[in-house]
Amino acid sequence: MATAHQVPVEFREDSGKGASRRLRRSEMVPAILYGGDLPPRSLQMTQKLASLYSTKEWFYTSVLELTVGDDVQRAVLRDIQRHPYKKRVMHLDFQRISDTETLRLRVPLHFLNQSTSPAGKTGGCVILHELNDVEIECLPKDLPEYIEVDLAKLEVGSVVHLSEIVLPAGVIIPELNLGKEHDVSVVSAKMAAVEKEEGEEGEDEGED
């Protein structure tokens, strides 16, 4: 069962740019909750909490229980707007979810056993993470906060493709249904190119 995280919010009645500016001046972050069979609802959250949650991986990849007193709305985060240069959250978009409907969300990849793999123990081998997250589809109860990619058997010259990721029960990667060309590389391991030492060419050219 996926872990749901409680996120305290407040309802707000004012809307529009002016209201949002006033909220931000009072250290609050405007937010919107939409989706399902209910109308959109304007929310607000303290800047302190929004900034804290924005540093947590689960905030982007988990079922969130938006709580106002006894009222609880289950949702996922769909968008976060940040200040261009200050460490401040400017706006949050949440989407309601249904326990009986699948959802799509990007979740991070956690790479395991890289340093102890054959490739990881080979000097001069470069291991590239070509994807750091992936879009999945599942029911809310099956939503993982992240997906583990075990690299214990990674060899020099080998590639781990999207289709080789071991997924939790009930989870699929929709992109793999689009054809073989979408089975992209996730991790590759190859030896670093060795450049010729300076002077080698010159020595060869100087010989008669």
N, CA, C and O of each residue as an XYZ file, in Angstrom:
832
protein
N       0.842     -1.193      0.000
C       0.000      0.000      0.000
C       0.877      1.242      0.000
O       1.794      1.361      0.813
N       0.597      2.162     -0.906
C       1.383      3.392     -0.992
C       1.185      4.240      0.260
O       0.083      4.311      0.805
N       2.249      4.875      0.704
C       2.169      5.758      1.864
C       1.565      7.093      1.459
O       1.990      7.707      0.481
N       0.565      7.539      2.224
C      -0.029      8.857      1.987
C       0.525      9.825      3.028
O       0.658      9.473      4.201
N       0.843     11.024      2.605
C       1.418     12.029      3.499
C       0.415     13.152      3.737
O      -0.165     13.692      2.795
N       0.218     13.495      4.998
C      -0.701     14.583      5.335
C      -0.041     15.933      5.078
O       1.103     16.169      5.469
N      -0.783     16.809      4.417
C      -0.300     18.156      4.098
C      -1.366     19.158      4.543
O      -2.418     19.246      3.909
N      -1.121     19.914      5.617
C      -2.120     20.876      6.082
C      -2.220     22.088      5.154
O      -1.210     22.696      4.799
N      -3.439     22.426      4.773
C      -3.703     23.592      3.927
C      -4.893     24.345      4.510
O      -5.501     23.908      5.487
N      -5.216     25.473      3.904
C      -6.396     26.244      4.298
C      -7.182     26.604      3.050
O      -6.610     26.812      1.980
N      -8.509     26.675      3.196
C      -9.325     27.174      2.098
C      -9.150     28.685      2.008
O      -8.891     29.340      3.018
N      -9.288     29.239      0.815
C      -9.275     30.698      0.649
C     -10.388     31.095     -0.303
O     -10.731     30.360     -1.228
N     -10.942     32.264     -0.059
C     -12.066     32.744     -0.867
C     -11.609     33.715     -1.949
O     -12.166     33.736     -3.046
N     -10.588     34.525     -1.637
C     -10.106     35.504     -2.621
C      -9.345     34.800     -3.739
O      -8.664     33.802     -3.504
N      -9.465     35.322     -4.942
C      -8.709     34.779     -6.071
C      -8.211     35.927     -6.935
O      -8.560     37.084     -6.703
N      -7.396     35.603     -7.931
C      -6.850     36.635     -8.804
C      -5.441     37.012     -8.417
O      -4.945     36.634     -7.355
N      -4.790     37.781     -9.314
C      -3.388     38.144     -9.099
C      -3.198     39.011     -7.867
O      -2.236     38.837     -7.120
N      -4.122     39.952     -7.655
C      -4.007     40.833     -6.497
C      -4.072     40.063     -5.195
O      -3.294     40.311     -4.274
N      -5.011     39.120     -5.122
C      -5.149     38.303     -3.915
C      -3.907     37.443     -3.700
O      -3.455     37.264     -2.569
N      -3.359     36.915     -4.790
C      -2.152     36.087     -4.677
C      -0.966     36.903     -4.182
O      -0.168     36.422     -3.377
N      -0.851     38.134     -4.660
C       0.249     38.999     -4.195
C       0.112     39.294     -2.707
O       1.099     39.290     -1.972
N      -1.126     39.551     -2.265
C      -1.347     39.827     -0.840
C      -0.992     38.604      0.008
O      -0.410     38.724      1.086
N      -1.352     37.441     -0.496
C      -1.019     36.213      0.229
C       0.488     36.063      0.386
O       0.984     35.769      1.474
N       1.208     36.269     -0.707
C       2.666     36.081     -0.665
C       3.319     37.080      0.282
O       4.302     36.760      0.952
N       2.768     38.291      0.335
C       3.328     39.289      1.261
C       3.122     38.866      2.711
O       3.891     39.254      3.591
N       2.090     38.076      2.957
C       1.817     37.607      4.321
C       2.404     36.216      4.573
O       1.980     35.509      5.487
N       3.387     35.834      3.750
C       4.109     34.563      3.900
C       3.209     33.342      3.708
O       3.378     32.316      4.367
N       2.248     33.475      2.788
C       1.399     32.356      2.407
C       1.596     32.063      0.920
O       1.974     32.947      0.150
N       1.338     30.827      0.528
C       1.485     30.408     -0.867
C       0.113     30.044     -1.424
O      -0.556     29.171     -0.871
N      -0.327     30.695     -2.513
C      -1.601     30.318     -3.130
C      -1.492     28.957     -3.811
O      -0.435     28.578     -4.315
N      -2.606     28.234     -3.811
C      -2.636     26.906     -4.433
C      -4.021     26.657     -4.998
O      -4.978     27.353     -4.656
N      -4.121     25.659     -5.865
C      -5.403     25.282     -6.464
C      -5.536     23.762     -6.410
O      -4.566     23.034     -6.620
N      -6.739     23.301     -6.127
C      -7.056     21.871     -6.148
C      -8.137     21.653     -7.193
O      -9.194     22.282     -7.133
N      -7.885     20.769     -8.149
C      -8.851     20.558     -9.230
C      -8.958     19.072     -9.547
O      -8.198     18.254     -9.029
N      -9.918     18.739    -10.409
C     -10.060     17.359    -10.865
C     -11.228     16.644    -10.225
O     -11.854     17.151     -9.294
N     -11.513     15.460    -10.735
C     -12.636     14.686    -10.230
C     -13.961     15.315    -10.635
O     -14.031     16.045    -11.624
N     -14.994     15.035     -9.882
C     -16.327     15.562    -10.183
C     -16.640     16.834     -9.417
O     -17.764     17.335     -9.472
N     -15.652     17.362     -8.700
C     -15.867     18.555     -7.886
C     -15.263     19.778     -8.561
O     -14.320     19.653     -9.342
N     -15.800     20.965     -8.263
C     -15.235     22.183     -8.856
C     -13.856     22.486     -8.273
O     -13.534     22.010     -7.184
N     -13.041     23.264     -8.973
C     -11.738     23.663     -8.429
C     -11.912     24.403     -7.102
O     -12.909     25.092     -6.890
N     -10.934     24.251     -6.221
C     -10.989     24.906     -4.919
C      -9.685     25.641     -4.667
O      -8.602     25.072     -4.802
N      -9.800     26.916     -4.298
C      -8.613     27.722     -3.995
C      -8.127     27.404     -2.587
O      -8.912     27.328     -1.641
N      -6.817     27.220     -2.473
C      -6.202     26.869     -1.195
C      -5.050     27.815     -0.895
O      -4.652     28.625     -1.732
N      -4.528     27.694      0.308
C      -3.299     28.396      0.665
C      -2.534     27.556      1.671
O      -3.105     26.746      2.401
N      -1.226     27.772      1.690
C      -0.333     27.045      2.595
C       0.739     28.017      3.061
O       1.098     28.940      2.330
N       1.246     27.820      4.257
C       2.295     28.720      4.726
C       3.550     28.556      3.874
O       3.869     27.457      3.421
N       4.252     29.659      3.665
C       5.502     29.615      2.905
C       6.508     28.683      3.583
O       7.268     27.983      2.915
N       6.501     28.683      4.900
C       7.436     27.835      5.642
C       7.223     26.366      5.301
O       8.182     25.645      5.026
N       5.957     25.914      5.320
C       5.671     24.514      5.016
C       5.918     24.201      3.543
O       6.496     23.165      3.213
N       5.478     25.102      2.655
C       5.662     24.869      1.217
C       7.145     24.745      0.876
O       7.533     23.883      0.087
N       7.968     25.600      1.466
C       9.412     25.546      1.204
C      10.013     24.255      1.751
O      10.880     23.648      1.122
N       9.543     23.840      2.932
C      10.038     22.591      3.521
C       9.644     21.398      2.658
O      10.485     20.566      2.320
N       8.360     21.318      2.302
C       7.885     20.185      1.507
C       8.559     20.128      0.137
O       8.771     19.046     -0.410
N       8.892     21.286     -0.410
C       9.494     21.313     -1.751
C      10.876     20.669     -1.779
O      11.403     20.380     -2.854
N      11.465     20.444     -0.609
C      12.775     19.780     -0.542
C      12.646     18.269     -0.338
O      13.647     17.553     -0.326
N      11.412     17.790     -0.177
C      11.173     16.374      0.107
C      10.769     15.629     -1.163
O       9.882     16.072     -1.892
N      11.408     14.519     -1.420
C      11.113     13.740     -2.621
C       9.660     13.275     -2.649
O       9.028     13.273     -3.706
N       9.127     12.880     -1.490
C       7.765     12.342     -1.442
C       6.714     13.367     -1.861
O       5.636     12.981     -2.313
N       6.997     14.645     -1.725
C       6.014     15.683     -2.060
C       5.633     15.622     -3.536
O       4.521     15.993     -3.912
N       6.557     15.153     -4.369
C       6.337     15.119     -5.816
C       5.824     13.763     -6.302
O       5.317     13.664     -7.420
N       5.946     12.726     -5.484
C       5.718     11.371     -5.991
C       4.774     10.536     -5.135
O       4.671      9.326     -5.336
N       4.088     11.155     -4.191
C       3.220     10.397     -3.289
C       1.788     10.902     -3.342
O       1.505     11.993     -3.837
N       0.896     10.073     -2.813
C      -0.472     10.527     -2.566
C      -0.422     11.482     -1.378
O       0.136     11.157     -0.330
N      -1.008     12.658     -1.553
C      -1.025     13.676     -0.506
C      -2.438     13.798      0.051
O      -3.406     13.852     -0.708
N      -2.556     13.841      1.356
C      -3.846     14.070      2.000
C      -3.895     15.530      2.430
O      -3.363     15.902      3.477
N      -4.542     16.352      1.606
C      -4.663     17.777      1.912
C      -5.722     17.930      2.993
O      -6.884     17.585      2.778
N      -5.334     18.439      4.143
C      -6.234     18.478      5.291
C      -6.567     19.905      5.696
O      -5.690     20.758      5.832
N      -7.879     20.139      5.887
C      -8.382     21.392      6.462
C      -9.322     20.975      7.582
O     -10.483     20.651      7.334
N      -8.827     20.982      8.810
C      -9.631     20.472      9.912
C      -9.925     18.994      9.699
O      -9.011     18.178      9.578
N     -11.228     18.655      9.654
C     -11.630     17.262      9.441
C     -11.783     16.919      7.966
O     -11.988     15.757      7.616
N     -11.684     17.913      7.107
C     -11.828     17.683      5.667
C     -10.504     17.182      5.088
O      -9.456     17.797      5.287
N     -10.565     16.063      4.371
C      -9.361     15.489      3.758
C      -9.612     15.264      2.274
O     -10.580     14.605      1.895
N      -8.742     15.810      1.439
C      -8.820     15.624     -0.012
C      -7.549     14.904     -0.462
O      -6.440     15.388     -0.235
N      -7.718     13.745     -1.100
C      -6.560     12.998     -1.606
C      -6.173     13.540     -2.981
O      -7.020     13.699     -3.861
N      -4.890     13.819     -3.150
C      -4.434     14.479     -4.380
C      -2.976     14.150     -4.635
O      -2.300     13.545     -3.803
N      -2.504     14.564     -5.811
C      -1.073     14.531     -6.124
C      -0.662     15.924     -6.588
O      -1.481     16.685     -7.105
N       0.601     16.245     -6.400
C       1.126     17.527     -6.870
C       1.342     17.462     -8.374
O       2.003     16.551     -8.872
N       0.783     18.431     -9.099
C       0.948     18.456    -10.550
C       1.899     19.554    -11.016
O       2.512     19.430    -12.076
N       2.028     20.618    -10.242
C       2.928     21.694    -10.676
C       3.345     22.522     -9.472
O       2.565     22.727     -8.541
N       4.571     22.989     -9.503
C       5.073     23.894     -8.477
C       5.808     25.029     -9.171
O       6.689     24.793     -9.998
N       5.445     26.253     -8.835
C       6.107     27.428     -9.406
C       7.006     28.037     -8.339
O       6.592     28.244     -7.198
N       8.237     28.320     -8.731
C       9.215     28.874     -7.799
C       9.609     30.283     -8.225
O       9.475     30.658     -9.390
N      10.092     31.044     -7.269
C      10.637     32.367     -7.568
C      11.894     32.183     -8.413
O      12.673     31.264     -8.162
N      12.104     33.052     -9.422
C      13.254     32.856    -10.319
C      14.618     32.873     -9.639
O      15.550     32.237    -10.132
N      14.763     33.584     -8.518
C      16.083     33.590     -7.879
C      16.044     33.496     -6.352
O      17.085     33.290     -5.727
N      14.877     33.642     -5.748
C      14.768     33.462     -4.301
C      14.308     32.041     -3.994
O      13.648     31.404     -4.814
N      14.656     31.556     -2.821
C      14.229     30.214     -2.419
C      12.810     30.278     -1.862
O      12.578     30.075     -0.670
N      11.870     30.568     -2.760
C      10.478     30.710     -2.351
C       9.567     29.992     -3.340
O       9.805     29.992     -4.548
N       8.521     29.383     -2.797
C       7.493     28.756     -3.624
C       6.439     29.810     -3.933
O       6.005     30.539     -3.040
N       6.023     29.893     -5.204
C       5.080     30.927     -5.632
C       3.654     30.401     -5.810
O       2.692     31.132     -5.576
N       3.514     29.146     -6.221
C       2.170     28.596     -6.456
C       2.253     27.076     -6.525
O       3.272     26.512     -6.925
N       1.153     26.420     -6.123
C       1.079     24.960     -6.150
C      -0.207     24.516     -6.836
O      -1.271     25.089     -6.603
N      -0.107     23.498     -7.678
C      -1.277     22.894     -8.327
C      -1.417     21.458     -7.840
O      -0.484     20.664     -7.952
N      -2.588     21.128     -7.299
C      -2.875     19.767     -6.858
C      -4.033     19.201     -7.671
O      -4.966     19.923     -8.023
N      -3.967     17.910     -7.966
C      -5.047     17.239     -8.691
C      -5.659     16.154     -7.813
O      -4.951     15.310     -7.263
N      -6.987     16.189     -7.691
C      -7.677     15.144     -6.934
C      -7.475     13.789     -7.607
O      -7.326     13.705     -8.826
N      -7.472     12.749     -6.810
C      -7.329     11.404     -7.362
C      -8.480     10.532     -6.879
O      -9.117     10.811     -5.863
N      -8.724      9.473     -7.633
C      -9.731      8.479     -7.263
C      -9.030      7.150     -7.029
O      -8.129      6.779     -7.781
N      -9.437      6.441     -5.997
C      -8.808      5.155     -5.686
C      -9.031      4.121     -6.777
O      -8.314      3.122     -6.841
N     -10.030      4.354     -7.645
C     -10.367      3.364     -8.677
C      -9.868      3.748    -10.064
O     -10.104      3.020    -11.028
N      -9.179      4.884    -10.177
C      -8.686      5.335    -11.480
C      -7.165      5.408    -11.473
O      -6.560      5.897    -10.520
N      -6.550      4.910    -12.558
C      -5.090      4.972    -12.642
C      -4.636      6.414    -12.842
O      -5.379      7.251    -13.354
N      -3.426      6.682    -12.435
C      -2.838      8.008    -12.635
C      -1.444      7.846    -13.202
O      -0.814      6.797    -13.070
N      -0.981      8.905    -13.835
C       0.387      8.932    -14.368
C       1.195      9.969    -13.602
O       0.739     11.084    -13.349
N       2.397      9.569    -13.244
C       3.250     10.460    -12.470
C       4.704     10.088    -12.741
O       5.021      8.919    -12.964
N       5.576     11.078    -12.721
C       7.010     10.803    -12.848
C       7.579     10.526    -11.458
O       7.342     11.278    -10.513
N       8.327      9.440    -11.354
C       8.951      9.091    -10.078
C      10.455      8.940    -10.293
O      10.890      8.563    -11.381
N      11.249      9.231     -9.265
C      12.707      9.146     -9.417
C      13.201      7.703     -9.434
O      12.552      6.799     -8.908
N      14.353      7.512    -10.045
C      15.041      6.225    -10.045
C      16.159      6.266     -9.004
O      16.952      7.207     -8.969
N      16.213      5.252     -8.170
C      17.296      5.118     -7.199
C      18.203      3.972     -7.650
O      17.749      2.837     -7.798
N      19.471      4.270     -7.865
C      20.415      3.276     -8.393
C      21.166      2.595     -7.244
O      21.787      3.252     -6.409
N      21.093      1.266     -7.226
C      21.699      0.490     -6.145
C      22.922     -0.284     -6.634
O      22.997     -0.683     -7.797
N      23.878     -0.488     -5.724
C      25.038     -1.376     -5.939
C      25.915     -0.967     -7.121
O      26.572     -1.815     -7.724
N      25.930      0.306     -7.452
C      26.749      0.747     -8.586
C      28.239      0.585     -8.301
O      28.980      0.060     -9.132
N      28.675      1.033     -7.128
C      30.115      1.028     -6.838
C      30.675     -0.378     -6.678
O      31.874     -0.587     -6.864
N      29.824     -1.353     -6.334
C      30.302     -2.725     -6.138
C      30.060     -3.615     -7.358
O      30.374     -4.805     -7.327
N      29.512     -3.055     -8.415
C      29.289     -3.824     -9.644
C      30.616     -4.040    -10.369
O      31.583     -3.329    -10.095
N      30.687     -5.014    -11.296
C      31.921     -5.195    -12.079
C      32.357     -3.904    -12.777
O      33.547     -3.592    -12.815
N      31.407     -3.163    -13.323
C      31.757     -1.898    -13.987
C      32.243     -0.868    -12.979
O      33.190     -0.127    -13.242
N      31.587     -0.826    -11.819
C      31.954      0.147    -10.791
C      33.329     -0.098    -10.209
O      33.980      0.829     -9.729
N      33.777     -1.357    -10.250
C      35.098     -1.697     -9.699
C      36.204     -1.670    -10.750
O      37.354     -1.996    -10.459
N      35.847     -1.280    -11.975
C      36.837     -1.219    -13.054
C      37.351      0.204    -13.206
O      36.581      1.119    -13.498
N      38.636      0.390    -13.010
C      39.228      1.715    -13.149
C      39.057      2.270    -14.553
O      39.266      1.555    -15.533
N      38.682      3.529    -14.656
C      38.514      4.166    -15.958
C      37.156      3.940    -16.591
O      36.887      4.453    -17.678
N      36.295      3.179    -15.928
C      34.944      2.952    -16.468
C      34.026      4.091    -16.031
O      33.976      4.453    -14.856
N      33.311      4.639    -16.988
C      32.367      5.727    -16.708
C      30.947      5.165    -16.766
O      30.541      4.586    -17.774
N      30.199      5.340    -15.681
C      28.806      4.881    -15.624
C      27.899      6.098    -15.751
O      27.927      7.003    -14.918
N      27.101      6.100    -16.801
C      26.220      7.238    -17.079
C      24.783      6.909    -16.723
O      24.262      5.871    -17.130
N      24.138      7.789    -15.963
C      22.701      7.689    -15.691
C      22.000      8.553    -16.740
O      21.981      9.779    -16.634
N      21.437      7.913    -17.732
C      20.827      8.661    -18.829
C      19.385      9.051    -18.533
O      18.828      9.926    -19.197
N      18.786      8.412    -17.552
C      17.479      8.810    -17.023
C      17.582      8.849    -15.505
O      18.202      7.978    -14.895
N      16.975      9.858    -14.902
C      16.937      9.936    -13.443
C      15.526      9.790    -12.892
O      15.335      9.643    -11.685
N      14.539      9.832    -13.784
C      13.166      9.572    -13.377
C      12.418      8.974    -14.561
O      12.919      8.968    -15.685
N      11.217      8.472    -14.299
C      10.454      7.810    -15.350
C       8.965      7.996    -15.074
O       8.536      8.032    -13.920
N       8.180      8.114    -16.151
C       6.732      8.223    -15.979
C       6.136      6.828    -15.830
O       6.404      5.935    -16.634
N       5.324      6.657    -14.789
C       4.666      5.374    -14.558
C       3.154      5.569    -14.539
O       2.655      6.690    -14.444
N       2.444      4.458    -14.631
C       0.983      4.474    -14.525
C       0.563      3.376    -13.560
O       1.035      2.242    -13.647
N      -0.340      3.728    -12.630
C      -0.802      2.749    -11.648
C      -1.997      3.314    -10.891
O      -2.337      4.487    -11.040
N      -2.623      2.482    -10.089
C      -3.641      2.950     -9.156
C      -2.950      3.652     -7.990
O      -1.797      3.347     -7.686
N      -3.637      4.588     -7.332
C      -3.013      5.289     -6.203
C      -2.455      4.357     -5.131
O      -1.426      4.659     -4.527
N      -3.123      3.228     -4.886
C      -2.658      2.309     -3.835
C      -1.313      1.666     -4.182
O      -0.602      1.194     -3.295
N      -0.969      1.647     -5.462
C       0.281      1.010     -5.902
C       1.396      2.016     -6.182
O       2.480      1.629     -6.619
N       1.145      3.295     -5.939
C       2.104      4.338     -6.319
C       3.376      4.267     -5.471
O       3.311      4.448     -4.255
N       4.541      4.003     -6.099
C       5.802      4.005     -5.346
C       6.390      5.414     -5.298
O       6.217      6.197     -6.233
N       7.085      5.733     -4.205
C       7.731      7.041     -4.113
C       8.955      7.098     -5.021
O       9.362      8.178     -5.450
N       9.538      5.947     -5.313
C      10.689      5.847     -6.209
C      10.771      4.411     -6.711
O      10.094      3.523     -6.193
N      11.601      4.192     -7.719
C      11.824      2.847     -8.252
C      13.314      2.540     -8.175
O      14.149      3.348     -8.583
N      13.632      1.373     -7.650
C      15.031      0.975     -7.508
C      15.528      0.275     -8.772
O      14.829     -0.552     -9.358
N      16.739      0.622     -9.176
C      17.398     -0.027    -10.311
C      18.672     -0.674     -9.777
O      19.622      0.020     -9.414
N      18.688     -1.994     -9.732
C      19.830     -2.725     -9.173
C      20.915     -2.892    -10.241
O      20.698     -3.528    -11.272
N      22.080     -2.309     -9.972
C      23.190     -2.362    -10.931
C      24.266     -3.362    -10.516
O      25.398     -3.283    -10.995
N      23.930     -4.295     -9.639
C      24.930     -5.225     -9.096
C      25.658     -6.016    -10.178
O      26.824     -6.369    -10.001
N      24.988     -6.300    -11.296
C      25.600     -7.118    -12.355
C      26.057     -6.288    -13.555
O      26.351     -6.842    -14.615
N      26.119     -4.980    -13.399
C      26.497     -4.110    -14.517
C      27.944     -4.355    -14.941
O      28.866     -4.229    -14.135
N      28.132     -4.705    -16.204
C      29.463     -4.971    -16.752
C      29.923     -3.797    -17.617
O      29.110     -3.007    -18.097
N      31.239     -3.698    -17.805
C      31.787     -2.696    -18.727
C      31.248     -2.969    -20.129
O      31.293     -4.103    -20.605
N      30.744     -1.941    -20.782
C      30.207     -2.084    -22.132
C      28.739     -2.448    -22.184
O      28.171     -2.560    -23.270
N      28.114     -2.637    -21.034
C      26.699     -3.026    -21.031
C      25.784     -1.814    -20.859
O      26.213     -0.738    -20.441
N      24.511     -2.025    -21.196
C      23.490     -0.978    -21.121
C      22.258     -1.558    -20.430
O      21.867     -2.695    -20.698
N      21.655     -0.780    -19.550
C      20.380     -1.158    -18.928
C      19.279     -0.362    -19.619
O      19.292      0.869    -19.611
N      18.327     -1.072    -20.215
C      17.229     -0.414    -20.920
C      15.999     -0.271    -20.023
O      15.886     -0.907    -18.975
N      15.086      0.585    -20.473
C      13.863      0.864    -19.726
C      13.092     -0.416    -19.415
O      12.552     -0.575    -18.320
N      13.048     -1.325    -20.387
C      12.284     -2.566    -20.215
C      12.897     -3.507    -19.185
O      12.245     -4.457    -18.751
N      14.146     -3.256    -18.787
C      14.823     -4.130    -17.825
C      14.597     -3.708    -16.379
O      15.002     -4.418    -15.458
N      13.958     -2.566    -16.171
C      13.675     -2.120    -14.808
C      12.627     -3.041    -14.191
O      11.585     -3.298    -14.795
N      12.900     -3.528    -13.005
C      11.940     -4.374    -12.286
C      10.942     -3.460    -11.575
O      11.310     -2.697    -10.682
N       9.679     -3.546    -11.983
C       8.650     -2.649    -11.460
C       7.871     -3.294    -10.322
O       7.700     -4.513    -10.302
N       7.397     -2.491     -9.378
C       6.520     -3.030     -8.328
C       5.218     -3.548     -8.938
O       4.853     -3.170    -10.051
N       4.533     -4.400     -8.214
C       3.260     -4.950     -8.684
C       2.264     -3.826     -8.957
O       2.135     -2.888     -8.170
N       1.564     -3.935    -10.084
C       0.530     -2.964    -10.413
C       1.028     -1.722    -11.120
O       0.244     -0.818    -11.408
N       2.336     -1.661    -11.407
C       2.937     -0.468    -12.016
C       3.414     -0.798    -13.429
O       4.033     -1.839    -13.651
N       3.128      0.090    -14.383
C       3.645     -0.071    -15.743
C       4.326      1.225    -16.182
O       4.116      2.287    -15.595
N       5.150      1.109    -17.234
C       5.762      2.278    -17.874
C       5.060      2.457    -19.219
O       5.338      1.701    -20.149
N       4.158      3.434    -19.351
C       3.360      3.586    -20.575
C       4.194      3.735    -21.840
O       3.779      3.296    -22.913
N       5.355      4.347    -21.721
C       6.195      4.599    -22.893
C       6.587      3.309    -23.607
O       6.802      3.307    -24.820
N       6.679      2.220    -22.860
C       7.081      0.947    -23.462
C       6.005      0.375    -24.378
O       6.278     -0.528    -25.168
N       4.784      0.895    -24.277
C       3.705      0.437    -25.158
C       3.732      1.138    -26.516
O       2.929      0.826    -27.395
N       4.657      2.084    -26.687
C       4.695      2.887    -27.916
C       5.632      2.313    -28.976
O       5.731      2.862    -30.073
N       6.318      1.221    -28.662
C       7.218      0.626    -29.649
C       8.628      0.443    -29.120
O       9.011      1.032    -28.108
N       9.407     -0.396    -29.832
C      10.765     -0.728    -29.392
C      11.677      0.489    -29.314
O      12.583      0.550    -28.483
N      11.421      1.470    -30.204
C      12.289      2.647    -30.209
C      12.159      3.468    -28.925
O      12.981      4.347    -28.663
N      11.135      3.185    -28.131
C      10.952      3.902    -26.861
C      11.597      3.166    -25.686
O      11.550      3.637    -24.549
N      12.198      2.010    -25.969
C      12.910      1.276    -24.925
C      14.320      1.849    -24.806
O      15.297      1.233    -25.232
N      14.400      3.025    -24.225
C      15.640      3.801    -24.228
C      16.618      3.310    -23.164
O      16.269      2.533    -22.275
N      17.843      3.789    -23.286
C      18.892      3.461    -22.328
C      18.675      4.237    -21.028
O      18.412      5.439    -21.039
N      18.790      3.526    -19.923
C      18.685      4.147    -18.599
C      20.076      4.352    -18.005
O      20.383      5.410    -17.455
N      20.909      3.323    -18.128
C      22.283      3.370    -17.609
C      23.213      2.730    -18.633
O      22.867      1.721    -19.247
N      24.383      3.312    -18.814
C      25.396      2.697    -19.672
C      26.746      2.744    -18.967
O      27.012      3.640    -18.165
N      27.591      1.766    -19.278
C      28.927      1.699    -18.671
C      29.957      1.513    -19.775
O      29.907      0.535    -20.521
N      30.886      2.448    -19.876
C      31.919      2.326    -20.907
C      33.231      2.928    -20.421
O      33.256      3.786    -19.538
N      34.304      2.462    -21.015
C      35.616      2.965    -20.632
C      35.795      4.381    -21.152
O      35.377      4.712    -22.261
N      36.418      5.203    -20.335
C      36.689      6.576    -20.749
C      37.703      6.574    -21.885
O      38.635      5.770    -21.899
N      37.510      7.486    -22.839
C      38.455      7.600    -23.959
C      39.800      8.080    -23.434
O      39.865      9.015    -22.636
N      40.878      7.433    -23.888
C      42.228      7.814    -23.462
C      42.852      8.668    -24.545
O      43.046      8.210    -25.671
N      43.168      9.913    -24.204
C      43.774     10.815    -25.187
C      45.267     10.526    -25.306
O      45.919     10.128    -24.341
N      45.799     10.739    -26.525
C      47.247     10.576    -26.734
C      47.999     11.610    -25.924
O      47.596     12.770    -25.836
N      49.093     11.173    -25.336
C      49.889     12.120    -24.573
C      50.540     13.108    -25.518
O      50.946     12.763    -26.627
N      50.631     14.347    -25.054
C      51.215     15.407    -25.875
C      52.666     15.060    -26.205
O      53.427     14.658    -25.325
N      53.035     15.213    -27.437
C      54.416     14.961    -27.831
C      54.600     13.655    -28.567
O      55.593     13.472    -29.272
N      53.632     12.721    -28.409
C      53.762     11.424    -29.074
C      53.805     11.584    -30.581
O      54.639     10.988    -31.263
N      52.865     12.424    -31.106
C      52.792     12.620    -32.554
C      54.063     13.267    -33.070
O      54.598     12.875    -34.107
N      54.542     14.267    -32.333
C      55.724     15.001    -32.756
C      56.948     14.108    -32.842
O      57.783     14.253    -33.735
N      57.041     13.156    -31.873
C      58.180     12.241    -31.874
C      58.166     11.362    -33.113
O      59.205     11.100    -33.720
N      56.932     10.897    -33.489
C      56.824     10.044    -34.676
C      57.219     10.798    -35.932
O      57.913     10.271    -36.801
N      56.757     12.062    -36.011
C      57.018     12.843    -37.216
C      58.502     13.175    -37.357
O      58.973     13.382    -38.475
N      59.234     13.230    -36.280
C      60.640     13.628    -36.338
C      61.568     12.517    -36.781
O      62.742     12.760    -37.060
N      61.044     11.280    -36.848
C      61.912     10.165    -37.240
C      62.044     10.082    -38.754
O      61.064     10.295    -39.467
N      63.258      9.771    -39.268
C      63.501      9.603    -40.716
C      63.367      8.139    -41.074
O      63.530      7.770    -42.237
